[in-house]
Amino acid sequence: MIWIEFIIVLFAIWLGARLGGIGIGFAGGLGVLILALTCGIKPGSIPFEVIEIIMAVIAMIATMQVAGGINYLIKISERLLRHHPRYITVIAPIVIYVMTLLSGTGHTAFSILPVIVEVAKEQGIRPSRPLSMAVIASQIAVTASPLSAAVIFFASILEPRGVSYINLLSVALPSTISAIFCTSILTNFFSKESKNYQLYPARIIRNEILLKNQQMNNVNPNAKRALLLFLMSIISVMLYTINTNNSISLINKHILLRNDAIIVFMLTSATLICIVCKVNTNDILSTSTFKSGMSACICVMGVAWLGDTFVKANFNDIQILAGNTLKTYPWMLALILFFSSIMLYSQAATTKAIMPTALMLSVSPLTAIASFAAVSALFVLPTYPTLLAAVEIDDTGSTKIGKYIFNHSFIIPGTLAITFSVSFGFLFGSLIL
C-alpha cells in the first residue's frame, strides 16, 4: 500500500512541476485529496508556523523594496561587481549569498542576475559560470539565514536536544559560505567551454549580443533609512532569540515565543518603514518580491501538507526502513534530504517533512545540522523560478537546460556546493557542538 501512496505523491509533484510556479502548491492539495479519498489516509498538518514566517519576512522585504532599500542594495552589489569584474564568478555568488542571508529568501537573486550577465559579457566571461553559482548560492544561503523559515523551524526542534539557535547558525554560516567559495573557484577554473559559447565572439561581432554599460539610477532618498530599519529588525530578531535561549536566559519571561518574535519584529519594522519613508501600502502588493513570496507560501502549504500526510501515514514503515540505515550510515540523511527537496520544492517544506522524523530516529544533532544544506537541491529539476530566470536572461546561450532535462548548467556546481557544505558541516560541527 505504501508504494501506491508513494506513486500518488510522485504524481502530484510531477503534475505540479509541469504546471510550474504556484501550480506545485495546487497539485500538493490535489495529492492530499487523492490520498484521503482512495487510500483513506487522514490529512497531515499544514505548516502554518513556517508559512507565517515566510509571509511576515516577505511583507517586510516588499515594503523595503517600495521604499528603495532593495534598489540601494542592488546599486552597492553592482558597484562591487564592476570594480572587480575579472573575479565575477567568485564575487557574484558571494553577493547573492549575503543578500539571501539578510532577507531569508533566494528571490532577491532576480534583481542581480541581469547585472551579472552584463558584467560577464563585458569581460568575455561565459555568463553560465557566475549565473549558475549565483542561483546555487541563493538556494544554499537559505539554510544559514537567521530569518529563513527553514532555519527557524529547525532551531525549534533542535533546542530540546541541547542545540541552540546560535549553535545552528555558527555551523551553518561558515560551512555554507566556505562551500560556495570553493565551488566558485572550481567552477571558474575547471569548467569546460561549451559548443554554444564558442560562437559567442562571432555573435558579438554580428551585434547579436548587446554589451550595455549599466548606469547608476538615482537612489530613492528614503532607501538608506529603509535599509537601516531592515538591518535593525534582523539584529533585533537575533538578539531576542539568543537572549531567550535556555543556555543564556537573559530574558526569563518568554512573553514572545521565537516564531511570534520574528513575525512581530518584521511587521513592526515594515510599519516603521511605511511611516518614516512614506510608503504607499497599496504599492507593496504589486512588487515582484511580494508576488513571488506569496506564491512560495502556497507552494509550501500544498507540498509540505502532502509530504506530512504521507510520512505520518507510513511512519512505522519508514522508521523500520530508514531507522537501521541511518543508525549505520548517518551520512545517508544528506542523501534523503537531497532527493526529498527535489520533490518538495522548498527548503522549509523539506525541513518540516524530514527533520523531525530523522531526529526521532535517533539521528544525532551533529549529523542533522551537517546535512541541513542538502535541503537546497531545488536546482536538480530545471523548474525553479531563479534557475529559469538565469536561463532566460543569458542571451549568449551558455546557460541552458539540456536535452535530457538533468544535463543543465546548474547540476554539477549545485551538487558540488551541497557536497562541500555537508562536508564542512561535519568539520565545523565537530569543532563547535
C-alpha positions as CSV (number, residue, x, y, z in Angstrom):
1,M,0.0,0.0,0.0
2,I,2.9,2.3,0.8
3,W,4.1,2.1,-2.8
4,I,0.7,3.1,-4.2
5,E,0.6,6.1,-1.9
6,F,4.2,7.0,-2.8
7,I,3.3,6.9,-6.5
8,I,0.3,9.2,-5.8
9,V,2.7,11.6,-4.1
10,L,5.2,11.5,-7.0
11,F,2.3,12.0,-9.5
12,A,1.1,15.1,-7.6
13,I,4.7,16.5,-7.5
14,W,5.2,15.7,-11.2
15,L,2.0,17.4,-12.1
16,G,2.9,20.4,-10.0
17,A,6.3,20.7,-11.8
18,R,4.6,20.6,-15.1
19,L,2.2,23.4,-14.1
20,G,5.1,25.4,-12.8
21,G,5.3,28.2,-10.2
22,I,2.4,28.2,-7.8
23,G,1.0,25.1,-9.5
24,I,3.1,22.8,-7.4
25,G,1.2,24.1,-4.3
26,F,-2.1,23.4,-6.0
27,A,-1.0,19.9,-7.0
28,G,0.0,19.2,-3.4
29,G,-3.5,19.8,-2.3
30,L,-4.8,17.5,-5.0
31,G,-2.4,14.8,-3.8
32,V,-3.8,15.1,-0.3
33,L,-7.3,14.8,-1.6
34,I,-6.5,11.6,-3.6
35,L,-4.7,10.0,-0.7
36,A,-7.7,10.8,1.6
37,L,-10.4,9.5,-0.8
38,T,-8.6,6.5,-2.4
39,C,-6.4,5.3,0.5
40,G,-8.4,6.5,3.5
41,I,-5.4,8.5,4.9
42,K,-6.1,11.3,7.3
43,P,-4.6,14.5,6.1
44,G,-1.4,15.6,7.9
45,S,-0.6,19.1,9.4
46,I,-0.3,22.2,7.3
47,P,2.9,24.0,8.4
48,F,1.3,27.3,9.3
49,E,4.2,28.3,11.6
50,V,6.5,28.1,8.6
51,I,4.1,30.0,6.3
52,E,3.5,32.7,8.8
53,I,7.3,33.4,9.0
54,I,7.6,33.5,5.2
55,M,4.6,35.9,4.9
56,A,6.0,38.3,7.6
57,V,9.5,38.3,6.1
58,I,8.3,38.8,2.5
59,A,6.0,41.6,3.6
60,M,8.9,43.3,5.2
61,I,11.2,42.8,2.2
62,A,8.4,44.1,-0.2
63,T,7.9,47.2,2.0
64,M,11.7,47.9,1.9
65,Q,11.6,47.4,-1.9
66,V,8.9,50.0,-2.3
67,A,11.0,52.4,-0.1
68,G,14.0,51.8,-2.4
69,G,16.0,49.7,0.0
70,I,16.3,46.8,-2.4
71,N,17.4,49.0,-5.2
72,Y,20.0,50.5,-3.0
73,L,21.4,47.1,-2.2
74,I,21.5,46.3,-5.9
75,K,23.5,49.5,-6.6
76,I,26.0,48.5,-3.9
77,S,26.2,45.0,-5.4
78,E,26.6,46.3,-9.0
79,R,29.4,48.7,-7.9
80,L,31.2,45.8,-6.3
81,L,30.8,43.5,-9.3
82,R,32.0,46.3,-11.7
83,H,35.0,47.2,-9.6
84,H,36.3,43.5,-9.7
85,P,34.9,42.2,-13.0
86,R,37.6,39.5,-13.5
87,Y,36.5,37.8,-10.4
88,I,32.8,37.8,-11.0
89,T,32.5,34.0,-10.8
90,V,33.6,34.2,-7.2
91,I,32.2,37.7,-6.2
92,A,28.7,37.3,-7.8
93,P,27.6,34.2,-5.7
94,I,29.0,35.8,-2.5
95,V,27.0,38.9,-3.2
96,I,23.8,36.8,-3.8
97,Y,24.7,34.7,-0.7
98,V,24.8,37.8,1.5
99,M,21.6,39.3,0.1
100,T,19.8,36.0,0.7
101,L,21.3,35.7,4.2
102,L,19.9,39.1,5.1
103,S,16.5,38.6,3.5
104,G,15.8,34.9,4.2
105,T,14.7,34.3,0.7
106,G,16.6,33.5,-2.5
107,H,14.2,35.5,-4.6
108,T,16.4,38.6,-4.2
109,A,18.6,37.0,-6.8
110,F,16.2,38.1,-9.6
111,S,17.4,41.7,-9.3
112,I,21.2,40.9,-9.6
113,L,21.1,38.3,-12.4
114,P,20.9,40.9,-15.2
115,V,23.9,42.8,-13.8
116,I,25.9,39.5,-13.6
117,V,25.2,38.8,-17.3
118,E,26.2,42.2,-18.5
119,V,29.5,42.3,-16.5
120,A,30.4,38.8,-17.6
121,K,29.8,39.7,-21.3
122,E,31.9,42.9,-20.9
123,Q,34.8,40.8,-19.6
124,G,34.4,38.0,-22.2
125,I,33.5,35.5,-19.4
126,R,31.0,32.8,-20.1
127,P,27.9,34.0,-18.2
128,S,26.8,30.5,-17.3
129,R,29.6,30.3,-14.7
130,P,28.7,33.2,-12.5
131,L,25.0,32.8,-13.2
132,S,24.9,29.1,-12.2
133,M,26.8,29.8,-9.0
134,A,24.6,32.8,-8.1
135,V,21.5,30.7,-8.4
136,I,23.1,27.9,-6.3
137,A,24.2,30.4,-3.7
138,S,20.7,31.9,-3.4
139,Q,19.4,28.4,-2.5
140,I,22.0,27.2,-0.1
141,A,22.2,30.6,1.8
142,V,18.6,30.0,2.9
143,T,19.9,27.3,5.3
144,A,22.2,29.8,7.0
145,S,19.9,32.8,7.1
146,P,18.7,33.9,10.6
147,L,15.4,34.9,9.1
148,S,14.6,31.9,6.9
149,A,11.6,29.7,7.9
150,A,13.7,26.6,7.4
151,V,16.3,27.7,9.9
152,I,13.8,29.0,12.5
153,F,11.8,25.7,12.4
154,F,15.0,23.6,12.5
155,A,16.2,25.5,15.5
156,S,12.9,25.0,17.3
157,I,13.2,21.2,17.1
158,L,16.9,21.2,18.0
159,E,16.6,23.1,21.2
160,P,15.0,20.3,23.2
161,R,18.2,18.3,22.2
162,G,20.5,20.9,23.7
163,V,21.5,22.7,20.5
164,S,20.7,26.4,20.4
165,Y,19.7,28.7,17.6
166,I,23.2,30.3,17.7
167,N,24.9,26.9,17.7
168,L,23.0,26.1,14.5
169,L,24.0,29.4,12.8
170,S,27.6,29.0,14.0
171,V,27.9,25.8,12.0
172,A,25.6,26.7,9.0
173,L,27.2,30.0,8.2
174,P,30.9,29.0,7.9
175,S,30.1,25.7,6.2
176,T,27.8,27.1,3.5
177,I,30.0,30.2,2.7
178,S,33.1,28.0,2.5
179,A,31.3,25.6,0.2
180,I,30.1,28.5,-2.1
181,F,33.6,29.9,-2.2
182,C,35.3,26.6,-3.0
183,T,32.7,25.6,-5.7
184,S,33.0,29.1,-7.3
185,I,36.8,28.7,-7.7
186,L,36.4,25.2,-9.1
187,T,33.6,26.4,-11.5
188,N,35.8,29.3,-12.6
189,F,39.0,27.3,-13.4
190,F,37.8,23.8,-14.3
191,S,34.6,24.2,-16.2
192,K,34.9,23.4,-19.9
193,E,33.7,25.7,-22.7
194,S,30.5,24.6,-24.3
195,K,30.0,24.5,-28.1
196,N,27.4,27.2,-27.9
197,Y,29.8,29.5,-26.2
198,Q,32.4,29.1,-28.9
199,L,30.0,31.1,-31.1
200,Y,29.9,33.9,-28.6
201,P,32.7,36.1,-30.1
202,A,31.2,35.9,-33.6
203,R,27.8,36.8,-32.2
204,I,29.2,39.9,-30.7
205,I,30.8,40.9,-34.0
206,R,27.4,40.5,-35.7
207,N,25.9,42.7,-32.9
208,E,23.5,39.9,-31.9
209,I,24.6,40.4,-28.3
210,L,24.5,43.9,-26.9
211,L,27.0,45.0,-24.3
212,K,25.4,47.5,-22.0
213,N,27.0,49.9,-19.6
214,Q,24.7,50.0,-16.6
215,Q,24.0,53.5,-15.5
216,M,23.5,54.1,-11.8
217,N,20.0,55.5,-11.4
218,N,19.1,58.0,-8.7
219,V,18.7,56.4,-5.4
220,N,15.4,57.0,-3.5
221,P,16.3,59.4,-0.7
222,N,14.4,57.1,1.7
223,A,16.4,54.0,0.6
224,K,19.1,54.2,3.2
225,R,16.6,54.7,6.1
226,A,14.6,51.7,4.9
227,L,17.7,49.6,4.7
228,L,18.8,50.7,8.2
229,L,15.4,49.8,9.7
230,F,15.6,46.5,8.0
231,L,19.0,45.7,9.3
232,M,17.9,46.8,12.8
233,S,15.0,44.3,12.6
234,I,17.4,41.5,11.7
235,I,19.7,42.4,14.7
236,S,16.6,42.6,17.0
237,V,15.4,39.1,15.9
238,M,18.9,37.6,16.5
239,L,19.4,39.3,19.9
240,Y,16.0,38.4,21.2
241,T,16.4,34.8,20.0
242,I,19.8,34.5,21.6
243,N,18.8,36.1,24.8
244,T,15.8,33.8,25.3
245,N,17.8,30.7,24.7
246,N,17.8,28.3,27.6
247,S,21.6,28.3,27.9
248,I,21.7,32.1,28.3
249,S,18.2,33.1,29.5
250,L,18.9,36.8,29.9
251,I,15.2,37.2,29.3
252,N,13.5,34.9,31.7
253,K,9.9,35.7,30.9
254,H,9.3,34.5,27.3
255,I,6.3,36.6,26.6
256,L,7.0,36.2,22.9
257,L,8.0,32.8,21.5
258,R,10.6,32.7,18.8
259,N,8.2,32.5,15.9
260,D,6.0,35.2,17.3
261,A,9.0,37.4,17.9
262,I,10.2,37.1,14.3
263,I,6.7,37.9,13.0
264,V,6.3,40.9,15.4
265,F,9.7,42.4,14.6
266,M,9.2,42.0,10.8
267,L,5.7,43.6,10.9
268,T,6.8,46.3,13.3
269,S,9.8,47.1,11.0
270,A,7.5,47.2,8.0
271,T,5.2,49.7,9.9
272,L,8.1,51.9,10.7
273,I,9.3,51.9,7.1
274,C,5.8,52.9,5.9
275,I,5.8,55.8,8.4
276,V,9.4,57.0,8.1
277,C,9.7,56.5,4.4
278,K,6.2,57.5,3.5
279,V,5.4,54.2,1.7
280,N,2.1,53.8,-0.1
281,T,1.0,50.4,1.2
282,N,-1.0,49.7,-2.0
283,D,2.3,49.6,-3.9
284,I,3.6,46.8,-1.7
285,L,1.0,44.3,-3.1
286,S,2.3,44.8,-6.7
287,T,6.0,44.3,-6.0
288,S,7.8,41.3,-7.5
289,T,9.1,40.3,-4.1
290,F,5.6,40.2,-2.6
291,K,4.1,38.1,-5.5
292,S,6.9,35.6,-5.5
293,G,6.8,35.3,-1.7
294,M,3.1,34.7,-1.6
295,S,3.5,32.1,-4.4
296,A,6.1,30.4,-2.2
297,C,3.6,30.3,0.7
298,I,1.1,28.4,-1.4
299,C,3.8,26.0,-2.7
300,V,5.0,25.3,0.9
301,M,1.4,24.8,2.1
302,G,0.5,22.3,-0.6
303,V,3.7,20.3,-0.9
304,A,4.5,20.2,2.8
305,W,1.0,19.2,3.6
306,L,1.3,16.4,1.1
307,G,4.6,15.3,2.5
308,D,3.4,15.4,6.1
309,T,0.3,13.4,5.2
310,F,2.4,10.6,3.5
311,V,5.1,10.5,6.3
312,K,2.6,10.3,9.2
313,A,0.5,7.6,7.5
314,N,3.6,5.5,7.0
315,F,5.8,6.5,9.9
316,N,6.2,3.0,11.3
317,D,7.2,1.5,7.9
318,I,9.6,4.5,7.3
319,Q,11.0,4.0,10.8
320,I,11.8,0.4,10.1
321,L,13.2,1.1,6.7
322,A,15.2,4.2,7.4
323,G,16.0,3.8,11.1
324,N,18.6,1.0,10.8
325,T,20.1,2.6,7.7
326,L,20.6,6.0,9.4
327,K,22.0,4.4,12.5
328,T,24.6,2.5,10.5
329,Y,25.2,5.2,7.9
330,P,24.1,8.6,9.4
331,W,25.5,10.5,6.4
332,M,22.7,9.0,4.4
333,L,20.5,11.7,5.9
334,A,22.1,14.1,3.5
335,L,21.0,12.0,0.5
336,I,17.5,11.6,1.9
337,L,17.2,15.4,2.3
338,F,18.8,16.0,-1.1
339,F,16.2,13.8,-3.0
340,S,13.3,14.9,-0.8
341,S,14.0,18.6,-1.6
342,I,13.8,17.8,-5.3
343,M,10.3,16.6,-4.8
344,L,9.1,19.0,-2.1
345,Y,10.5,22.1,-3.9
346,S,11.2,24.1,-0.8
347,Q,13.9,24.2,2.0
348,A,11.3,24.9,4.6
349,A,8.9,22.2,3.4
350,T,11.7,19.6,3.3
351,T,12.9,20.5,6.7
352,K,9.4,20.3,8.1
353,A,8.7,17.0,6.5
354,I,12.0,15.1,7.2
355,M,14.0,16.6,10.1
356,P,11.5,15.8,12.9
357,T,11.4,12.2,11.7
358,A,15.2,12.0,11.4
359,L,15.7,13.2,15.0
360,M,13.0,10.8,16.3
361,L,15.0,8.0,14.6
362,S,18.0,8.9,16.9
363,V,20.0,10.8,14.3
364,S,22.4,13.0,16.2
365,P,22.1,16.8,16.1
366,L,25.6,17.0,14.6
367,T,24.6,14.8,11.7
368,A,21.3,16.7,11.2
369,I,23.0,20.1,11.2
370,A,25.8,19.0,8.9
371,S,23.3,17.5,6.5
372,F,21.0,20.6,6.6
373,A,22.3,22.3,3.5
374,A,21.2,19.2,1.4
375,V,17.6,20.6,1.6
376,S,18.7,23.1,-1.0
377,A,18.7,20.7,-4.0
378,L,16.0,22.8,-5.7
379,F,18.2,23.1,-8.8
380,V,18.1,19.5,-9.9
381,L,14.8,19.8,-11.7
382,P,15.1,22.9,-14.0
383,T,11.8,24.4,-13.0
384,Y,12.7,26.7,-10.1
385,P,12.0,30.4,-10.8
386,T,15.5,31.8,-10.3
387,L,17.0,29.0,-12.4
388,L,14.6,29.7,-15.3
389,A,15.3,33.4,-15.0
390,A,19.0,32.8,-15.3
391,V,18.5,30.8,-18.5
392,E,16.2,33.4,-20.0
393,I,18.4,36.4,-19.1
394,D,21.6,34.9,-20.6
395,D,21.4,35.9,-24.3
396,T,24.7,34.3,-25.0
397,G,23.1,30.8,-24.9
398,S,25.8,29.5,-22.5
399,T,23.3,29.0,-19.6
400,K,21.0,26.3,-20.8
401,I,18.7,23.4,-19.9
402,G,19.9,20.3,-21.6
403,K,18.1,17.9,-24.0
404,Y,17.8,15.3,-21.2
405,I,16.4,17.7,-18.6
406,F,19.0,16.9,-15.9
407,N,22.1,17.9,-18.0
408,H,21.8,21.6,-17.4
409,S,24.2,24.3,-16.3
410,F,23.4,24.1,-12.6
411,I,23.6,20.4,-11.8
412,I,27.3,20.0,-11.4
413,P,28.1,23.2,-9.4
414,G,25.0,22.7,-7.3
415,T,25.8,19.1,-6.4
416,L,29.4,20.1,-5.6
417,A,28.3,23.0,-3.4
418,I,26.0,20.8,-1.4
419,T,28.7,18.1,-1.1
420,F,31.2,20.7,0.2
421,S,28.5,22.2,2.6
422,V,27.8,18.8,4.2
423,S,31.5,18.0,4.4
424,F,32.3,21.4,6.0
425,G,29.2,21.0,8.2
426,F,30.6,17.8,9.8
427,L,34.0,19.5,10.2
428,F,32.8,22.7,11.8
429,G,30.1,20.9,13.7
430,S,32.6,18.5,15.3
431,L,34.6,21.6,16.5
432,I,31.7,23.8,17.6
433,L,29.0,21.5,19.0
